[in-house]
Amino acid sequence: MKASDVRTKTSDELATELGNLKKEQFNLRFQRATGQLENTARVKEVRRDIARIKTIARQKAAENKA
């Protein structure tokens, strides 16, 4: 997911996407623990996508406050 894609979304869409990524991260952790995870790079991608969404959501909130 690119930052430009995230910036075009509304705060509600960001919250929904963040929830979906958190669920995926949870499932990936279980797959890794049980040895079923095939694409180990996906863990890093999801973690970075979560951080990206949180950062942009925080920037949008700061813009609305000012």
Phi and psi in radians as a Rosetta constraint file:
Dihedral C 1 N 2 CA 2 C 2 CIRCULARHARMONIC -1.628 0.35
Dihedral N 2 CA 2 C 2 N 3 CIRCULARHARMONIC 2.687 0.35
Dihedral C 2 N 3 CA 3 C 3 CIRCULARHARMONIC -1.094 0.35
Dihedral N 3 CA 3 C 3 N 4 CIRCULARHARMONIC -0.617 0.35
Dihedral C 3 N 4 CA 4 C 4 CIRCULARHARMONIC -1.130 0.35
Dihedral N 4 CA 4 C 4 N 5 CIRCULARHARMONIC -0.598 0.35
Dihedral C 4 N 5 CA 5 C 5 CIRCULARHARMONIC -1.180 0.35
Dihedral N 5 CA 5 C 5 N 6 CIRCULARHARMONIC -0.667 0.35
Dihedral C 5 N 6 CA 6 C 6 CIRCULARHARMONIC -1.216 0.35
Dihedral N 6 CA 6 C 6 N 7 CIRCULARHARMONIC -0.677 0.35
Dihedral C 6 N 7 CA 7 C 7 CIRCULARHARMONIC -1.127 0.35
Dihedral N 7 CA 7 C 7 N 8 CIRCULARHARMONIC -0.459 0.35
Dihedral C 7 N 8 CA 8 C 8 CIRCULARHARMONIC -1.387 0.35
Dihedral N 8 CA 8 C 8 N 9 CIRCULARHARMONIC -0.207 0.35
Dihedral C 8 N 9 CA 9 C 9 CIRCULARHARMONIC -1.490 0.35
Dihedral N 9 CA 9 C 9 N 10 CIRCULARHARMONIC 2.692 0.35
Dihedral C 9 N 10 CA 10 C 10 CIRCULARHARMONIC -1.389 0.35
Dihedral N 10 CA 10 C 10 N 11 CIRCULARHARMONIC 2.971 0.35
Dihedral C 10 N 11 CA 11 C 11 CIRCULARHARMONIC -1.149 0.35
Dihedral N 11 CA 11 C 11 N 12 CIRCULARHARMONIC -0.572 0.35
Dihedral C 11 N 12 CA 12 C 12 CIRCULARHARMONIC -1.167 0.35
Dihedral N 12 CA 12 C 12 N 13 CIRCULARHARMONIC -0.732 0.35
Dihedral C 12 N 13 CA 13 C 13 CIRCULARHARMONIC -1.133 0.35
Dihedral N 13 CA 13 C 13 N 14 CIRCULARHARMONIC -0.654 0.35
Dihedral C 13 N 14 CA 14 C 14 CIRCULARHARMONIC -1.128 0.35
Dihedral N 14 CA 14 C 14 N 15 CIRCULARHARMONIC -0.720 0.35
Dihedral C 14 N 15 CA 15 C 15 CIRCULARHARMONIC -1.115 0.35
Dihedral N 15 CA 15 C 15 N 16 CIRCULARHARMONIC -0.714 0.35
Dihedral C 15 N 16 CA 16 C 16 CIRCULARHARMONIC -1.130 0.35
Dihedral N 16 CA 16 C 16 N 17 CIRCULARHARMONIC -0.804 0.35
Dihedral C 16 N 17 CA 17 C 17 CIRCULARHARMONIC -1.102 0.35
Dihedral N 17 CA 17 C 17 N 18 CIRCULARHARMONIC -0.677 0.35
Dihedral C 17 N 18 CA 18 C 18 CIRCULARHARMONIC -1.102 0.35
Dihedral N 18 CA 18 C 18 N 19 CIRCULARHARMONIC -0.731 0.35
Dihedral C 18 N 19 CA 19 C 19 CIRCULARHARMONIC -1.090 0.35
Dihedral N 19 CA 19 C 19 N 20 CIRCULARHARMONIC -0.731 0.35
Dihedral C 19 N 20 CA 20 C 20 CIRCULARHARMONIC -1.108 0.35
Dihedral N 20 CA 20 C 20 N 21 CIRCULARHARMONIC -0.730 0.35
Dihedral C 20 N 21 CA 21 C 21 CIRCULARHARMONIC -1.187 0.35
Dihedral N 21 CA 21 C 21 N 22 CIRCULARHARMONIC -0.638 0.35
Dihedral C 21 N 22 CA 22 C 22 CIRCULARHARMONIC -1.114 0.35
Dihedral N 22 CA 22 C 22 N 23 CIRCULARHARMONIC -0.703 0.35
Dihedral C 22 N 23 CA 23 C 23 CIRCULARHARMONIC -1.128 0.35
Dihedral N 23 CA 23 C 23 N 24 CIRCULARHARMONIC -0.733 0.35
Dihedral C 23 N 24 CA 24 C 24 CIRCULARHARMONIC -1.116 0.35
Dihedral N 24 CA 24 C 24 N 25 CIRCULARHARMONIC -0.722 0.35
Dihedral C 24 N 25 CA 25 C 25 CIRCULARHARMONIC -1.067 0.35
Dihedral N 25 CA 25 C 25 N 26 CIRCULARHARMONIC -0.734 0.35
Dihedral C 25 N 26 CA 26 C 26 CIRCULARHARMONIC -1.043 0.35
Dihedral N 26 CA 26 C 26 N 27 CIRCULARHARMONIC -0.819 0.35
Dihedral C 26 N 27 CA 27 C 27 CIRCULARHARMONIC -1.132 0.35
Dihedral N 27 CA 27 C 27 N 28 CIRCULARHARMONIC -0.669 0.35
Dihedral C 27 N 28 CA 28 C 28 CIRCULARHARMONIC -1.134 0.35
Dihedral N 28 CA 28 C 28 N 29 CIRCULARHARMONIC -0.662 0.35
Dihedral C 28 N 29 CA 29 C 29 CIRCULARHARMONIC -1.111 0.35
Dihedral N 29 CA 29 C 29 N 30 CIRCULARHARMONIC -0.702 0.35
Dihedral C 29 N 30 CA 30 C 30 CIRCULARHARMONIC -1.160 0.35
Dihedral N 30 CA 30 C 30 N 31 CIRCULARHARMONIC -0.720 0.35
Dihedral C 30 N 31 CA 31 C 31 CIRCULARHARMONIC -1.096 0.35
Dihedral N 31 CA 31 C 31 N 32 CIRCULARHARMONIC -0.696 0.35
Dihedral C 31 N 32 CA 32 C 32 CIRCULARHARMONIC -1.161 0.35
Dihedral N 32 CA 32 C 32 N 33 CIRCULARHARMONIC -0.697 0.35
Dihedral C 32 N 33 CA 33 C 33 CIRCULARHARMONIC -1.159 0.35
Dihedral N 33 CA 33 C 33 N 34 CIRCULARHARMONIC -0.581 0.35
Dihedral C 33 N 34 CA 34 C 34 CIRCULARHARMONIC -1.628 0.35
Dihedral N 34 CA 34 C 34 N 35 CIRCULARHARMONIC -0.011 0.35
Dihedral C 34 N 35 CA 35 C 35 CIRCULARHARMONIC 1.404 0.35
Dihedral N 35 CA 35 C 35 N 36 CIRCULARHARMONIC 0.305 0.35
Dihedral C 35 N 36 CA 36 C 36 CIRCULARHARMONIC -1.722 0.35
Dihedral N 36 CA 36 C 36 N 37 CIRCULARHARMONIC -0.084 0.35
Dihedral C 36 N 37 CA 37 C 37 CIRCULARHARMONIC -1.315 0.35
Dihedral N 37 CA 37 C 37 N 38 CIRCULARHARMONIC 2.142 0.35
Dihedral C 37 N 38 CA 38 C 38 CIRCULARHARMONIC -1.697 0.35
Dihedral N 38 CA 38 C 38 N 39 CIRCULARHARMONIC -0.749 0.35
Dihedral C 38 N 39 CA 39 C 39 CIRCULARHARMONIC -1.752 0.35
Dihedral N 39 CA 39 C 39 N 40 CIRCULARHARMONIC 1.551 0.35
Dihedral C 39 N 40 CA 40 C 40 CIRCULARHARMONIC -1.206 0.35
Dihedral N 40 CA 40 C 40 N 41 CIRCULARHARMONIC -0.403 0.35
Dihedral C 40 N 41 CA 41 C 41 CIRCULARHARMONIC -1.202 0.35
Dihedral N 41 CA 41 C 41 N 42 CIRCULARHARMONIC -0.382 0.35
Dihedral C 41 N 42 CA 42 C 42 CIRCULARHARMONIC -1.120 0.35
Dihedral N 42 CA 42 C 42 N 43 CIRCULARHARMONIC -0.522 0.35
Dihedral C 42 N 43 CA 43 C 43 CIRCULARHARMONIC -1.052 0.35
Dihedral N 43 CA 43 C 43 N 44 CIRCULARHARMONIC -0.804 0.35
Dihedral C 43 N 44 CA 44 C 44 CIRCULARHARMONIC -1.170 0.35
Dihedral N 44 CA 44 C 44 N 45 CIRCULARHARMONIC -0.704 0.35
Dihedral C 44 N 45 CA 45 C 45 CIRCULARHARMONIC -1.080 0.35
Dihedral N 45 CA 45 C 45 N 46 CIRCULARHARMONIC -0.792 0.35
Dihedral C 45 N 46 CA 46 C 46 CIRCULARHARMONIC -1.127 0.35
Dihedral N 46 CA 46 C 46 N 47 CIRCULARHARMONIC -0.759 0.35
Dihedral C 46 N 47 CA 47 C 47 CIRCULARHARMONIC -1.046 0.35
Dihedral N 47 CA 47 C 47 N 48 CIRCULARHARMONIC -0.737 0.35
Dihedral C 47 N 48 CA 48 C 48 CIRCULARHARMONIC -1.235 0.35
Dihedral N 48 CA 48 C 48 N 49 CIRCULARHARMONIC -0.635 0.35
Dihedral C 48 N 49 CA 49 C 49 CIRCULARHARMONIC -1.117 0.35
Dihedral N 49 CA 49 C 49 N 50 CIRCULARHARMONIC -0.686 0.35
Dihedral C 49 N 50 CA 50 C 50 CIRCULARHARMONIC -1.089 0.35
Dihedral N 50 CA 50 C 50 N 51 CIRCULARHARMONIC -0.807 0.35
Dihedral C 50 N 51 CA 51 C 51 CIRCULARHARMONIC -1.098 0.35
Dihedral N 51 CA 51 C 51 N 52 CIRCULARHARMONIC -0.697 0.35
Dihedral C 51 N 52 CA 52 C 52 CIRCULARHARMONIC -1.096 0.35
Dihedral N 52 CA 52 C 52 N 53 CIRCULARHARMONIC -0.780 0.35
Dihedral C 52 N 53 CA 53 C 53 CIRCULARHARMONIC -1.143 0.35
Dihedral N 53 CA 53 C 53 N 54 CIRCULARHARMONIC -0.766 0.35
Dihedral C 53 N 54 CA 54 C 54 CIRCULARHARMONIC -1.084 0.35
Dihedral N 54 CA 54 C 54 N 55 CIRCULARHARMONIC -0.715 0.35
Dihedral C 54 N 55 CA 55 C 55 CIRCULARHARMONIC -1.110 0.35
Dihedral N 55 CA 55 C 55 N 56 CIRCULARHARMONIC -0.830 0.35
Dihedral C 55 N 56 CA 56 C 56 CIRCULARHARMONIC -1.214 0.35
Dihedral N 56 CA 56 C 56 N 57 CIRCULARHARMONIC -0.644 0.35
Dihedral C 56 N 57 CA 57 C 57 CIRCULARHARMONIC -1.090 0.35
Dihedral N 57 CA 57 C 57 N 58 CIRCULARHARMONIC -0.699 0.35
Dihedral C 57 N 58 CA 58 C 58 CIRCULARHARMONIC -1.175 0.35
Dihedral N 58 CA 58 C 58 N 59 CIRCULARHARMONIC -0.680 0.35
Dihedral C 58 N 59 CA 59 C 59 CIRCULARHARMONIC -1.115 0.35
Dihedral N 59 CA 59 C 59 N 60 CIRCULARHARMONIC -0.729 0.35
Dihedral C 59 N 60 CA 60 C 60 CIRCULARHARMONIC -1.118 0.35
Dihedral N 60 CA 60 C 60 N 61 CIRCULARHARMONIC -0.699 0.35
Dihedral C 60 N 61 CA 61 C 61 CIRCULARHARMONIC -1.130 0.35
Dihedral N 61 CA 61 C 61 N 62 CIRCULARHARMONIC -0.680 0.35
Dihedral C 61 N 62 CA 62 C 62 CIRCULARHARMONIC -1.179 0.35
Dihedral N 62 CA 62 C 62 N 63 CIRCULARHARMONIC -0.638 0.35
Dihedral C 62 N 63 CA 63 C 63 CIRCULARHARMONIC -1.149 0.35
Dihedral N 63 CA 63 C 63 N 64 CIRCULARHARMONIC -0.693 0.35
Dihedral C 63 N 64 CA 64 C 64 CIRCULARHARMONIC -1.217 0.35
Dihedral N 64 CA 64 C 64 N 65 CIRCULARHARMONIC -0.518 0.35
Dihedral C 64 N 65 CA 65 C 65 CIRCULARHARMONIC -1.258 0.35
Dihedral N 65 CA 65 C 65 N 66 CIRCULARHARMONIC -0.701 0.35
